[in-house]
Amino acid sequence: MSSPSFSPLAERSRKVAPPEEVQNFLDTFLYREEAVLIDEITLLDRQDTRIEARIDTTRSLPFAASQRVGPNHPAHVSGAELLMTTGSLGCLHAYFFHGCRWDEGWAGFGNRVHRADFKRLAIIGPPIELSSRETRTRVGPARVLIRFAFDFRQRGELVYVGDQSAIFVKNKALD
């Protein structure tokens, strides 16, 4: 009998999360794995509802790969990719801290960007260190509303700060 095969994210994150759980998150998630731009989860702190993770900026990123680079437009991680990453982090919070399982009817949607500050260009090369924490949470049997603080750094320098909210609902279509 062969051992299970895990994605690179599940393998790299095994120090902080069982690879079976990370793989289940990816296999049942509302987006295919290539849309999850996180390359490693480095911290899952249930008590402080905080996640730390990392993006490898040397791998192919959807918008960065399409950039026309020049002296006045250096290769960088786009703002869209940083915002998409906040969505993946938010869904990791819902899954690991609040039990929202996509294969049990849960779905999640970002519903407000209260603040999004792009502090400096996130260049291609060094990894981006991601930090997300819950600042407000309302939990019901079929609805979880979470407000997040995001702090992304590259080489120790702040590249993105966000204050955003998302809603997670069970067996309910949002129109």
Secondary structure, DSSP 4 states (H G I P E B T S, - for coil): -PPPP--HHHHHTTTTS-HHHHHHHHHHSSS-GGG----EEEEEETTTTEEEEEE-TTS--TTGGG---BTTB--EE-HHHHHHHHHHHHHHHHHHHH---GGGTEEEEEEEEEEEEE-S-EESSS-EEEEEEEEEEEE-SSEEEEEEEEEEEETTEEEEEEEEEEEEEES----
